[in-house]
Amino acid sequence: MTGTTVNDRITQEITENPVVLYMKGTPMFPQCGFSAAVVQVLSDLGVKFKGIDVTVDPSLREGIKQFTNWPTIPQLYVKGEFVGGCDIVREMAASGELQTMLRDKGVLAA
Amino acid sequence: MTIREGMERKLAGALAPQSLEIIDQSHRHAGHAGANPQGESHFHVQIVSQAFAGKSRVERQRMVHAVLADELSGRVHALTLATLTPEEAAALRPA
């Protein structure tokens, strides 16, 4: 991975994995209430996702904020597109928009 | 001027809100990573503004982030947002 920039790594992750959550901690052991809330929403819906712990890599922790132009963690990506942080994911799940979007993108069974 | 007052002034100036509520939730996060012993590190902001009309959720939050860029790169560790247009806020109110 020598020479690979943080942006390249992020692009690769969100391209190769349909649903990616940049978070603090891991899906099993979230280290922040906001990250835990998004993990809970995705788990309740039965969505498979890749959790990436930004706390283990300071360059990623800053890099993802720059990449997305979003100042906070967690950040949810679906099919390479930024969906939002904790507030947005929770609002969308409550209104059903998240489920619709995930079905439309083929990451949740219809 | 407290951090909360500063944010209130900036948001009021930039987004002409119909209503603006800033709640300091730092006490709920005391001792957590990112919490400042002096408080004013975790906030919830609810803004109702016509400026959000026609904007996506992500666009709305980015508008707020831009106004509060200094705070977010400094003292403020966590910011939860509810961004509504006056029409959306009216629809939420009990009839």
Backbone of each chain as ProteinMPNN parsed JSONL, in Angstrom:
{"seq_chain_A": "MTGTTVNDRITQEITENPVVLYMKGTPMFPQCGFSAAVVQVLSDLGVKFKGIDVTVDPSLREGIKQFTNWPTIPQLYVKGEFVGGCDIVREMAASGELQTMLRDKGVLAA", "coords_chain_A": {"N_chain_A": [[0.834, -1.195, 0.0], [2.197, 1.073, -0.056], [2.639, 4.455, -0.809], [0.048, 4.806, -1.547], [-2.555, 7.066, -1.404], [-4.606, 8.53, 1.184], [-7.054, 9.328, 0.156], [-7.237, 7.692, -2.123], [-7.444, 5.209, -0.91], [-9.883, 5.449, 0.425], [-11.627, 5.832, -1.719], [-11.326, 3.362, -2.945], [-12.327, 1.597, -0.953], [-15.054, 2.414, -0.761], [-15.912, 1.838, -3.234], [-15.517, -0.858, -3.613], [-17.028, -2.034, -1.649], [-20.44, -2.409, -0.987], [-21.881, -1.162, 1.122], [-20.584, 1.014, 3.389], [-19.418, 1.968, 6.534], [-17.891, 4.557, 8.044], [-16.528, 4.882, 11.137], [-16.268, 5.292, 14.756], [-14.553, 3.005, 16.557], [-15.572, -0.464, 16.383], [-18.096, -2.389, 14.568], [-18.937, -4.365, 16.399], [-17.969, -3.345, 18.775], [-18.622, -0.382, 19.221], [-17.234, 2.869, 19.75], [-18.438, 5.193, 20.301], [-21.401, 7.001, 20.861], [-22.858, 7.957, 18.67], [-21.863, 6.592, 16.473], [-22.555, 4.046, 17.314], [-25.322, 4.245, 17.176], [-25.857, 4.349, 14.431], [-24.87, 1.875, 13.597], [-26.721, 0.304, 14.915], [-29.117, 0.962, 13.565], [-28.559, -0.014, 10.966], [-28.113, -2.7, 11.543], [-30.581, -3.48, 12.572], [-32.089, -3.351, 10.272], [-31.011, -5.396, 8.917], [-28.907, -5.061, 7.176], [-25.973, -5.765, 5.447], [-22.774, -4.555, 6.157], [-19.61, -2.837, 5.851], [-17.653, -1.943, 8.487], [-15.467, 0.657, 9.25], [-12.909, 1.503, 11.297], [-12.023, 4.593, 12.294], [-10.467, 5.481, 14.318], [-8.109, 4.153, 14.625], [-6.343, 5.119, 12.841], [-4.942, 8.046, 12.345], [-4.573, 9.553, 9.991], [-6.574, 8.705, 8.331], [-8.752, 9.389, 9.85], [-8.791, 12.195, 9.755], [-8.66, 12.391, 7.002], [-11.047, 11.301, 5.949], [-12.899, 13.181, 6.661], [-12.162, 15.352, 5.116], [-12.398, 14.231, 2.564], [-15.142, 13.739, 2.295], [-16.092, 16.209, 2.825], [-17.252, 16.774, 5.32], [-17.706, 17.277, 8.702], [-17.83, 15.472, 10.803], [-17.851, 12.215, 12.423], [-19.954, 9.411, 12.726], [-19.876, 8.348, 9.203], [-21.841, 7.419, 6.524], [-21.656, 5.455, 3.66], [-23.196, 4.427, 0.645], [-23.052, 2.35, -2.06], [-20.913, 3.839, -3.058], [-21.785, 6.423, -2.69], [-22.162, 9.239, -0.561], [-24.269, 9.142, 2.193], [-24.963, 10.246, 4.69], [-24.585, 11.458, 8.105], [-25.077, 10.532, 11.537], [-27.553, 11.816, 12.367], [-28.936, 12.126, 9.948], [-29.122, 9.514, 8.958], [-30.688, 8.358, 10.934], [-33.04, 9.914, 10.745], [-33.815, 9.269, 8.137], [-34.258, 6.533, 8.373], [-36.384, 6.498, 10.132], [-38.398, 7.647, 8.607], [-38.637, 5.885, 6.584], [-37.322, 6.307, 4.235], [-34.691, 5.479, 4.075], [-34.785, 2.691, 3.938], [-36.104, 2.399, 1.482], [-34.252, 3.578, -0.259], [-32.078, 1.822, 0.104], [-33.153, -0.525, -0.908], [-33.641, 0.234, -3.539], [-31.056, 0.514, -4.396], [-30.253, -2.014, -4.336], [-29.144, -3.275, -2.101], [-30.622, -4.211, -0.098], [-32.966, -6.697, 0.526], [-35.886, -6.863, -1.484]], "CA_chain_A": [[0.0, 0.0, 0.0], [3.082, 2.231, -0.023], [2.382, 5.455, -1.839], [-1.381, 4.992, -1.744], [-3.035, 8.168, -0.582], [-5.819, 8.267, 1.955], [-8.201, 9.455, -0.764], [-7.294, 6.476, -2.95], [-7.933, 4.103, -0.071], [-11.315, 5.658, 0.667], [-12.309, 5.562, -2.993], [-11.318, 1.908, -3.134], [-13.255, 0.973, 0.01], [-16.476, 2.697, -1.021], [-16.23, 1.253, -4.536], [-15.503, -2.322, -3.515], [-18.015, -2.503, -0.676], [-21.702, -1.705, -1.243], [-22.25, -0.309, 2.254], [-19.41, 1.244, 4.234], [-19.619, 2.929, 7.624], [-16.706, 5.079, 8.744], [-17.035, 4.995, 12.499], [-15.312, 5.183, 15.854], [-14.717, 1.662, 17.091], [-15.973, -1.492, 15.426], [-19.532, -2.692, 14.712], [-19.152, -5.116, 17.642], [-17.635, -2.497, 19.923], [-18.553, 1.039, 18.86], [-16.649, 3.669, 20.826], [-19.086, 6.488, 20.338], [-22.839, 6.789, 20.811], [-23.401, 8.251, 17.348], [-21.502, 5.436, 15.646], [-23.371, 2.917, 17.78], [-26.701, 4.435, 16.712], [-25.949, 3.984, 13.011], [-24.709, 0.416, 13.57], [-28.008, -0.253, 15.355], [-30.087, 1.127, 12.467], [-28.213, -0.937, 9.878], [-28.296, -4.067, 12.024], [-32.024, -3.717, 12.673], [-32.608, -3.558, 8.919], [-30.364, -6.574, 8.355], [-28.01, -4.646, 6.09], [-24.56, -6.114, 5.624], [-21.932, -3.39, 5.896], [-18.241, -2.889, 6.334], [-17.327, -0.862, 9.418], [-14.054, 1.014, 9.236], [-12.605, 2.243, 12.52], [-11.101, 5.695, 11.983], [-9.639, 5.858, 15.469], [-6.822, 3.471, 14.587], [-5.514, 5.732, 11.804], [-5.182, 9.497, 12.371], [-4.641, 10.131, 8.647], [-7.913, 8.381, 7.831], [-9.717, 10.127, 10.664], [-8.866, 13.524, 9.15], [-8.845, 12.253, 5.564], [-12.443, 11.045, 5.57], [-13.624, 14.458, 6.819], [-11.838, 16.152, 3.917], [-12.919, 13.528, 1.384], [-16.597, 13.889, 2.228], [-16.477, 17.567, 3.201], [-18.199, 16.53, 6.418], [-16.77, 17.434, 9.821], [-18.029, 14.549, 11.925], [-17.935, 10.762, 12.273], [-19.847, 8.468, 11.611], [-20.27, 8.701, 7.844], [-22.33, 6.226, 5.828], [-21.612, 5.429, 2.189], [-23.881, 3.323, -0.021], [-22.69, 2.292, -3.482], [-19.999, 4.926, -3.397], [-22.357, 7.751, -2.459], [-22.321, 9.64, 0.834], [-25.673, 9.241, 2.599], [-25.07, 11.21, 5.775], [-24.108, 11.056, 9.42], [-26.033, 9.888, 12.435], [-28.891, 12.44, 12.337], [-29.583, 11.879, 8.651], [-29.45, 8.084, 8.873], [-31.829, 8.099, 11.827], [-34.239, 10.541, 10.157], [-34.223, 8.516, 6.945], [-34.78, 5.238, 8.804], [-37.681, 6.741, 10.76], [-39.397, 7.983, 7.579], [-38.691, 4.808, 5.599], [-36.532, 6.647, 3.044], [-33.446, 4.709, 4.054], [-35.125, 1.361, 3.452], [-36.401, 2.538, 0.056], [-32.99, 3.837, -0.957], [-31.26, 0.614, 0.14], [-33.761, -1.48, -1.832], [-33.401, 0.744, -4.896], [-29.655, 0.299, -4.733], [-30.021, -3.447, -4.376], [-28.396, -3.793, -0.961], [-31.582, -4.743, 0.862], [-33.929, -7.507, -0.225], [-37.139, -6.118, -1.714]], "C_chain_A": [[0.875, 1.254, 0.0], [2.733, 3.195, -1.155], [0.905, 5.682, -2.094], [-1.869, 6.127, -0.843], [-4.297, 7.761, 0.166], [-7.042, 8.334, 1.04], [-8.363, 8.224, -1.649], [-7.882, 5.315, -2.152], [-9.43, 4.23, 0.169], [-12.102, 5.327, -0.598], [-12.414, 4.07, -3.227], [-12.327, 1.212, -2.211], [-14.712, 1.177, -0.388], [-16.902, 2.194, -2.393], [-16.386, -0.259, -4.426], [-16.579, -2.869, -2.586], [-19.314, -1.714, -0.833], [-22.098, -0.742, -0.115], [-21.042, -0.204, 3.196], [-19.762, 2.285, 5.291], [-18.265, 3.292, 8.221], [-17.167, 5.46, 10.134], [-15.903, 5.01, 13.513], [-15.574, 3.859, 16.551], [-15.139, 0.711, 15.986], [-17.476, -1.752, 15.572], [-19.84, -3.476, 15.993], [-18.954, -4.246, 18.872], [-17.494, -1.033, 19.508], [-18.027, 1.848, 20.058], [-17.316, 5.028, 20.964], [-20.579, 6.249, 20.14], [-23.438, 7.005, 19.427], [-23.072, 7.121, 16.375], [-22.363, 4.234, 16.02], [-24.793, 3.019, 17.245], [-26.847, 4.02, 15.251], [-25.782, 2.465, 12.846], [-26.043, -0.245, 13.914], [-29.055, -0.184, 14.236], [-29.819, 0.099, 11.367], [-28.462, -2.381, 10.296], [-29.772, -4.427, 12.111], [-32.633, -3.998, 11.298], [-32.028, -4.821, 8.274], [-29.464, -6.258, 7.173], [-26.588, -5.086, 6.419], [-23.727, -4.877, 5.306], [-20.531, -3.628, 6.409], [-18.017, -1.691, 7.244], [-15.838, -0.605, 9.382], [-13.788, 1.948, 10.414], [-11.585, 3.339, 12.219], [-10.155, 6.014, 13.139], [-8.261, 5.202, 15.437], [-5.867, 4.126, 13.591], [-5.796, 7.241, 11.718], [-5.301, 10.104, 10.966], [-6.003, 9.856, 8.013], [-8.971, 9.203, 8.564], [-9.89, 11.561, 10.133], [-9.234, 13.425, 7.668], [-10.292, 12.061, 5.161], [-13.265, 12.329, 5.7], [-13.401, 15.351, 5.607], [-12.513, 15.555, 2.686], [-14.408, 13.828, 1.191], [-17.021, 15.351, 2.352], [-17.573, 17.506, 4.263], [-17.376, 16.467, 7.694], [-16.857, 16.379, 10.908], [-18.058, 13.09, 11.472], [-19.142, 10.353, 13.112], [-20.266, 9.06, 10.256], [-20.649, 7.415, 7.106], [-22.256, 6.424, 4.315], [-22.368, 4.217, 1.672], [-23.589, 3.419, -1.507], [-21.869, 3.519, -3.899], [-20.524, 6.323, -3.137], [-22.515, 8.023, -0.972], [-23.805, 9.817, 1.148], [-25.853, 10.291, 3.687], [-24.422, 10.682, 7.036], [-25.269, 10.519, 10.239], [-27.44, 10.48, 12.346], [-29.645, 12.039, 11.077], [-30.002, 10.422, 8.539], [-30.665, 7.773, 9.748], [-33.126, 8.69, 11.279], [-34.763, 9.711, 8.987], [-34.804, 7.161, 7.31], [-36.185, 5.411, 9.378], [-38.766, 6.989, 9.709], [-39.535, 6.882, 6.531], [-37.865, 5.076, 4.345], [-35.267, 5.791, 2.925], [-33.695, 3.315, 3.472], [-35.37, 1.388, 1.94], [-35.109, 2.701, -0.742], [-32.13, 2.562, -1.016], [-31.815, -0.463, -0.802], [-33.484, -1.059, -3.271], [-31.97, 0.463, -5.339], [-29.264, -1.178, -4.668], [-29.22, -4.008, -3.212], [-29.313, -4.297, 0.152], [-32.621, -5.502, 0.049], [-35.265, -6.768, -0.322], [-38.272, -6.715, -0.886]], "O_chain_A": [[0.36, 2.37, 0.05], [2.558, 2.792, -2.305], [0.532, 6.636, -2.776], [-1.608, 6.122, 0.36], [-4.96, 6.782, -0.176], [-7.948, 7.506, 1.134], [-9.479, 7.768, -1.896], [-8.704, 4.547, -2.653], [-10.16, 3.24, 0.123], [-13.115, 4.628, -0.549], [-13.454, 3.568, -3.653], [-13.084, 0.344, -2.647], [-15.509, 0.24, -0.36], [-18.094, 2.127, -2.694], [-17.259, -0.86, -5.053], [-16.994, -4.021, -2.713], [-19.293, -0.483, -0.815], [-22.589, 0.357, -0.373], [-20.553, -1.204, 3.721], [-20.324, 3.337, 4.988], [-17.584, 2.458, 8.818], [-18.086, 6.263, 10.296], [-14.741, 4.775, 13.181], [-16.665, 3.617, 17.067], [-15.07, 1.043, 14.802], [-18.07, -1.38, 16.585], [-20.889, -3.273, 16.605], [-19.66, -4.38, 19.872], [-16.384, -0.503, 19.45], [-18.333, 1.55, 21.212], [-16.813, 5.909, 21.662], [-20.977, 5.397, 19.345], [-24.397, 6.335, 19.044], [-23.904, 6.74, 15.552], [-22.838, 3.5, 15.153], [-25.404, 2.008, 16.899], [-27.848, 3.409, 14.874], [-26.481, 1.848, 12.042], [-26.443, -1.226, 13.287], [-29.782, -1.147, 13.993], [-30.737, -0.573, 10.897], [-28.959, -3.188, 9.51], [-30.169, -5.54, 11.766], [-33.573, -4.783, 11.175], [-32.493, -5.261, 7.223], [-29.281, -7.084, 6.28], [-26.068, -4.823, 7.503], [-23.955, -4.222, 4.288], [-20.286, -4.479, 7.264], [-18.173, -0.547, 6.816], [-15.036, -1.535, 9.472], [-14.362, 3.032, 10.513], [-10.425, 3.051, 11.924], [-9.166, 6.726, 12.965], [-7.347, 5.639, 16.137], [-4.705, 3.731, 13.502], [-6.771, 7.66, 11.094], [-6.047, 11.064, 10.771], [-6.52, 10.674, 7.252], [-9.952, 9.65, 7.971], [-11.008, 12.073, 10.073], [-9.996, 14.235, 7.141], [-10.728, 12.598, 4.143], [-14.213, 12.542, 4.944], [-14.32, 16.018, 5.131], [-13.114, 16.264, 1.879], [-14.866, 14.126, 0.088], [-18.156, 15.704, 2.031], [-18.647, 18.092, 4.126], [-16.434, 15.678, 7.772], [-16.051, 16.381, 11.838], [-18.262, 12.786, 10.297], [-19.331, 10.943, 14.176], [-20.909, 10.107, 10.179], [-19.881, 6.454, 7.07], [-22.729, 7.423, 3.775], [-22.209, 3.112, 2.188], [-23.847, 4.446, -2.135], [-22.107, 4.135, -4.938], [-19.807, 7.304, -3.335], [-22.946, 7.155, -0.213], [-24.512, 10.55, 0.455], [-26.764, 11.116, 3.628], [-23.801, 9.619, 7.047], [-26.298, 10.109, 9.703], [-28.417, 9.736, 12.259], [-30.817, 11.667, 11.12], [-31.104, 10.122, 8.08], [-31.554, 7.02, 9.35], [-34.179, 8.056, 11.337], [-35.964, 9.477, 8.853], [-35.728, 6.68, 6.653], [-37.066, 4.583, 9.145], [-39.916, 6.59, 9.894], [-40.433, 6.929, 5.69], [-37.715, 4.199, 3.493], [-34.838, 5.432, 1.829], [-32.935, 2.825, 2.637], [-34.903, 0.513, 1.212], [-34.905, 2.047, -1.764], [-31.53, 2.259, -2.047], [-31.057, -1.214, -1.415], [-33.138, -1.884, -4.116], [-31.711, 0.205, -6.515], [-28.114, -1.545, -4.908], [-28.669, -5.104, -3.317], [-28.851, -4.748, 1.2], [-33.097, -5.022, -0.98], [-35.71, -6.132, 0.634], [-39.401, -6.228, -0.944]]}, "seq_chain_B": "MTIREGMERKLAGALAPQSLEIIDQSHRHAGHAGANPQGESHFHVQIVSQAFAGKSRVERQRMVHAVLADELSGRVHALTLATLTPEEAAALRPA", "coords_chain_B": {"N_chain_B": [[-18.65, 35.993, 25.781], [-20.422, 33.001, 25.445], [-19.752, 29.767, 23.896], [-22.095, 28.749, 22.918], [-23.704, 31.03, 22.645], [-22.239, 32.359, 20.697], [-22.51, 30.658, 18.507], [-25.218, 30.826, 18.145], [-25.519, 33.496, 17.387], [-24.098, 33.544, 14.947], [-25.52, 31.663, 13.388], [-28.053, 32.78, 13.365], [-27.518, 35.083, 11.933], [-26.657, 34.097, 9.46], [-28.574, 32.3, 8.421], [-31.099, 33.26, 8.744], [-33.153, 32.246, 10.599], [-36.452, 30.97, 11.281], [-37.019, 29.756, 13.624], [-34.769, 28.905, 16.236], [-32.933, 26.712, 18.08], [-30.601, 25.949, 20.471], [-29.059, 23.477, 22.155], [-27.128, 22.653, 24.857], [-25.548, 19.735, 25.339], [-23.484, 18.753, 26.708], [-23.113, 17.828, 29.302], [-24.112, 15.298, 29.242], [-22.149, 13.858, 28.168], [-19.936, 13.941, 29.721], [-16.617, 13.269, 30.555], [-16.267, 11.552, 28.43], [-14.315, 10.713, 25.474], [-13.154, 13.583, 23.872], [-14.838, 15.24, 25.219], [-14.985, 18.341, 26.866], [-13.653, 19.509, 29.867], [-14.63, 21.939, 30.678], [-17.084, 22.031, 29.579], [-19.579, 22.753, 27.011], [-19.062, 21.288, 24.629], [-20.588, 19.428, 23.307], [-23.372, 19.658, 21.304], [-26.849, 20.1, 20.491], [-28.634, 21.239, 17.749], [-31.48, 22.802, 16.613], [-32.934, 24.006, 13.787], [-35.146, 26.052, 12.076], [-35.687, 27.106, 8.94], [-36.279, 29.027, 6.012], [-34.291, 28.955, 4.229], [-33.54, 26.356, 3.823], [-35.211, 25.214, 2.033], [-35.85, 23.138, -0.735], [-33.391, 21.939, -0.581], [-31.231, 19.106, -0.096], [-30.929, 16.743, 2.646], [-28.225, 16.384, 3.26], [-27.099, 18.637, 2.029], [-28.286, 20.691, 3.54], [-27.216, 20.243, 6.104], [-24.571, 20.675, 5.53], [-24.619, 23.413, 5.007], [-25.009, 24.429, 7.566], [-22.739, 23.411, 8.845], [-20.8, 24.885, 7.499], [-21.225, 27.474, 8.417], [-20.558, 27.143, 11.049], [-17.901, 26.428, 11.059], [-15.512, 27.208, 12.384], [-16.07, 26.639, 15.074], [-16.477, 23.879, 14.907], [-13.993, 22.942, 14.223], [-12.676, 23.376, 16.466], [-13.477, 23.775, 19.69], [-15.978, 22.487, 19.713], [-17.06, 19.271, 19.791], [-19.012, 17.499, 19.083], [-21.958, 17.632, 17.155], [-25.302, 17.581, 16.802], [-27.949, 17.753, 14.47], [-31.072, 19.179, 13.563], [-32.68, 20.064, 10.79], [-34.993, 22.029, 9.382], [-37.552, 23.133, 7.107], [-39.893, 25.894, 7.288], [-42.4, 24.881, 6.503], [-42.097, 22.112, 6.841], [-41.672, 22.037, 9.594], [-44.117, 22.975, 10.508], [-45.755, 20.886, 9.754], [-45.003, 18.96, 11.526], [-45.985, 19.753, 13.926], [-48.502, 19.15, 16.369], [-51.895, 18.948, 15.359]], "CA_chain_B": [[-19.71, 35.283, 25.06], [-20.229, 31.55, 25.467], [-19.743, 29.124, 22.583], [-23.489, 28.635, 22.487], [-24.142, 32.36, 22.188], [-21.546, 32.658, 19.443], [-23.13, 29.856, 17.444], [-26.558, 31.375, 17.954], [-25.373, 34.74, 16.645], [-23.684, 33.232, 13.571], [-26.601, 30.98, 12.659], [-29.138, 33.75, 13.179], [-27.111, 35.998, 10.888], [-26.433, 33.457, 8.161], [-29.671, 31.486, 7.899], [-32.375, 33.938, 9.006], [-34.084, 31.184, 11.026], [-37.753, 31.268, 11.871], [-36.75, 29.42, 15.021], [-33.414, 28.382, 16.43], [-32.76, 26.23, 19.449], [-29.288, 25.334, 20.656], [-29.067, 22.82, 23.464], [-25.823, 22.141, 25.285], [-25.726, 18.388, 25.909], [-22.15, 18.317, 27.135], [-23.16, 17.108, 30.579], [-24.412, 13.885, 28.987], [-20.952, 13.221, 27.622], [-18.813, 14.26, 30.599], [-15.655, 12.176, 30.713], [-16.034, 10.851, 27.162], [-13.296, 11.27, 24.599], [-13.631, 14.766, 23.179], [-15.576, 16.121, 26.123], [-14.137, 19.351, 27.479], [-14.048, 19.645, 31.27], [-15.362, 23.198, 30.844], [-18.386, 21.908, 28.925], [-19.751, 23.357, 25.682], [-18.401, 20.461, 23.615], [-21.601, 18.638, 22.603], [-24.57, 20.479, 21.132], [-27.911, 19.784, 19.538], [-29.165, 22.469, 17.17], [-32.673, 22.664, 15.768], [-33.123, 25.247, 13.035], [-36.209, 26.117, 11.082], [-35.333, 28.221, 8.057], [-36.686, 28.95, 4.611], [-33.073, 28.728, 3.436], [-33.369, 24.924, 3.578], [-36.183, 24.754, 1.024], [-35.274, 22.628, -1.971], [-32.06, 21.364, -0.352], [-31.212, 17.763, 0.488], [-30.487, 16.699, 4.047], [-26.776, 16.587, 3.311], [-26.841, 20.051, 1.704], [-28.702, 21.519, 4.691], [-26.24, 20.138, 7.196], [-23.329, 21.328, 5.094], [-24.807, 24.864, 5.194], [-24.789, 24.709, 8.987], [-21.321, 23.147, 9.116], [-19.991, 25.983, 6.956], [-21.378, 28.621, 9.316], [-19.926, 26.816, 12.336], [-16.622, 25.765, 10.761], [-14.523, 27.501, 13.437], [-16.432, 25.889, 16.285], [-16.323, 22.44, 14.67], [-12.58, 22.573, 14.17], [-12.102, 23.679, 17.775], [-14.056, 23.307, 20.932], [-17.174, 21.657, 19.576], [-16.66, 17.915, 19.422], [-20.149, 16.801, 18.49], [-23.071, 18.512, 16.823], [-26.41, 16.908, 16.13], [-28.723, 18.787, 13.809], [-32.377, 18.989, 12.935], [-32.792, 21.196, 9.868], [-36.341, 21.954, 8.818], [-38.167, 24.327, 6.527], [-41.102, 26.246, 8.056], [-43.493, 23.964, 6.142], [-41.842, 20.822, 7.505], [-41.867, 22.225, 11.038], [-45.557, 23.104, 10.745], [-46.349, 19.558, 9.587], [-44.659, 18.148, 12.696], [-46.745, 20.21, 15.091], [-49.817, 18.507, 16.489], [-52.956, 19.805, 14.811]], "C_chain_B": [[-19.426, 33.779, 25.098], [-20.204, 31.02, 24.025], [-21.165, 29.077, 22.029], [-24.004, 29.97, 21.941], [-23.502, 32.727, 20.853], [-22.171, 31.916, 18.272], [-24.502, 30.419, 17.103], [-26.485, 32.634, 17.082], [-25.041, 34.468, 15.175], [-24.831, 32.613, 12.761], [-27.755, 31.939, 12.388], [-28.794, 34.693, 12.032], [-27.08, 35.353, 9.512], [-27.685, 32.824, 7.568], [-31.055, 32.092, 8.152], [-33.439, 32.956, 9.508], [-35.409, 31.734, 11.561], [-37.731, 30.864, 13.348], [-35.394, 28.737, 15.097], [-33.28, 27.975, 17.882], [-31.424, 25.517, 19.546], [-29.232, 24.776, 22.07], [-27.687, 22.244, 23.747], [-26.043, 20.797, 25.976], [-24.428, 17.85, 26.491], [-22.185, 17.489, 28.417], [-23.438, 15.619, 30.377], [-23.193, 13.122, 28.504], [-19.729, 13.456, 28.499], [-17.903, 13.045, 30.738], [-15.409, 11.38, 29.453], [-14.854, 11.467, 26.426], [-13.892, 12.489, 23.892], [-14.419, 15.711, 24.061], [-14.588, 17.087, 26.772], [-14.59, 19.517, 28.925], [-14.841, 20.926, 31.522], [-16.735, 23.156, 30.187], [-18.379, 22.55, 27.55], [-18.999, 22.61, 24.583], [-19.401, 19.676, 22.767], [-22.9, 19.446, 22.527], [-25.592, 19.803, 20.224], [-28.504, 21.101, 19.056], [-30.392, 22.132, 16.328], [-32.954, 24.006, 15.111], [-34.278, 25.082, 12.068], [-35.92, 27.342, 10.219], [-35.815, 27.961, 6.635], [-35.481, 28.647, 3.719], [-32.869, 27.256, 3.092], [-34.291, 24.397, 2.466], [-35.457, 24.303, -0.236], [-33.9, 22.009, -1.818], [-32.187, 19.967, 0.244], [-30.773, 17.847, 1.947], [-28.999, 17.0, 4.159], [-26.441, 18.057, 3.026], [-27.182, 20.964, 2.88], [-27.659, 21.474, 5.797], [-24.926, 20.793, 6.813], [-23.436, 22.853, 5.239], [-24.507, 25.244, 6.645], [-23.319, 24.5, 9.346], [-20.459, 24.316, 8.661], [-20.045, 27.196, 7.886], [-20.6, 28.391, 10.616], [-18.558, 26.156, 12.166], [-15.59, 25.981, 11.875], [-14.8, 26.672, 14.693], [-16.151, 24.397, 16.104], [-14.864, 22.019, 14.59], [-11.91, 22.849, 15.52], [-12.82, 22.984, 18.901], [-15.186, 22.302, 20.755], [-16.809, 20.293, 18.999], [-17.795, 17.19, 18.708], [-21.314, 17.756, 18.312], [-24.143, 17.663, 16.166], [-27.36, 17.99, 15.637], [-30.103, 18.302, 13.411], [-32.599, 20.238, 12.098], [-34.11, 21.089, 9.122], [-36.716, 23.254, 8.112], [-39.393, 24.67, 7.382], [-42.266, 25.307, 7.753], [-43.325, 22.623, 6.838], [-42.088, 20.927, 9.008], [-43.359, 22.295, 11.369], [-46.229, 21.734, 10.674], [-46.087, 18.673, 10.8], [-45.485, 18.517, 13.922], [-48.089, 19.513, 15.161], [-50.914, 19.474, 16.051], [-53.818, 20.359, 15.935]], "O_chain_B": [[-18.309, 33.347, 24.814], [-20.577, 31.713, 23.078], [-21.404, 29.328, 20.848], [-24.659, 30.017, 20.9], [-24.142, 33.327, 19.989], [-22.339, 32.471, 17.186], [-24.896, 30.482, 15.939], [-27.282, 32.813, 16.161], [-25.62, 35.075, 14.275], [-25.078, 32.987, 11.614], [-28.359, 31.912, 11.316], [-29.666, 35.064, 11.246], [-27.433, 35.983, 8.515], [-27.85, 32.809, 6.348], [-32.069, 31.488, 7.803], [-34.509, 32.846, 8.91], [-35.472, 32.79, 12.19], [-38.328, 31.521, 14.201], [-34.943, 28.088, 14.153], [-33.484, 28.777, 18.794], [-31.152, 24.587, 18.788], [-29.343, 25.512, 23.05], [-27.155, 21.451, 22.971], [-26.64, 20.725, 27.05], [-24.289, 16.652, 26.735], [-21.389, 16.567, 28.595], [-23.065, 14.785, 31.203], [-23.202, 11.892, 28.438], [-18.604, 13.198, 28.071], [-18.364, 11.936, 31.005], [-14.451, 10.609, 29.389], [-14.444, 12.592, 26.712], [-15.007, 12.427, 23.375], [-14.645, 16.863, 23.692], [-13.494, 16.695, 27.177], [-15.785, 19.653, 29.185], [-15.631, 20.997, 32.463], [-17.473, 24.141, 30.231], [-17.324, 22.851, 26.993], [-18.378, 23.223, 23.716], [-19.095, 19.301, 21.635], [-23.45, 19.861, 23.547], [-25.246, 19.043, 19.32], [-28.837, 21.972, 19.859], [-30.337, 21.28, 15.442], [-33.182, 25.01, 15.786], [-34.367, 24.094, 11.339], [-35.909, 28.471, 10.708], [-35.766, 26.838, 6.131], [-35.629, 28.149, 2.603], [-32.113, 26.933, 2.176], [-34.147, 23.258, 2.023], [-34.568, 24.99, -0.739], [-33.295, 21.593, -2.807], [-33.123, 19.678, 0.989], [-30.308, 18.887, 2.414], [-28.564, 17.759, 5.025], [-25.599, 18.648, 3.702], [-26.443, 21.902, 3.176], [-27.267, 22.499, 6.354], [-24.247, 21.389, 7.65], [-22.446, 23.511, 5.56], [-23.842, 26.244, 6.915], [-22.725, 25.308, 10.061], [-19.508, 24.698, 9.342], [-19.033, 27.86, 8.113], [-20.057, 29.328, 11.202], [-18.114, 25.41, 13.039], [-14.882, 25.051, 12.261], [-13.895, 26.088, 15.288], [-15.655, 23.732, 17.013], [-14.535, 20.864, 14.86], [-10.72, 22.586, 15.694], [-12.772, 21.761, 19.039], [-15.332, 21.375, 21.553], [-16.32, 20.182, 17.875], [-17.555, 16.361, 17.83], [-21.619, 18.57, 19.184], [-23.923, 17.09, 15.099], [-27.554, 19.011, 16.297], [-30.279, 17.163, 12.979], [-32.694, 21.343, 12.633], [-34.315, 20.17, 8.328], [-36.252, 24.333, 8.48], [-39.88, 23.818, 8.124], [-43.038, 24.972, 8.651], [-44.287, 22.061, 7.361], [-42.644, 20.014, 9.618], [-43.809, 21.746, 12.375], [-47.155, 21.45, 11.434], [-46.85, 17.748, 11.075], [-45.663, 17.711, 14.835], [-48.744, 19.307, 14.139], [-50.859, 20.668, 16.343], [-54.765, 21.102, 15.677]]}, "name": "protein", "num_of_chains": 2, "seq": "MTGTTVNDRITQEITENPVVLYMKGTPMFPQCGFSAAVVQVLSDLGVKFKGIDVTVDPSLREGIKQFTNWPTIPQLYVKGEFVGGCDIVREMAASGELQTMLRDKGVLAAMTIREGMERKLAGALAPQSLEIIDQSHRHAGHAGANPQGESHFHVQIVSQAFAGKSRVERQRMVHAVLADELSGRVHALTLATLTPEEAAALRPA"}
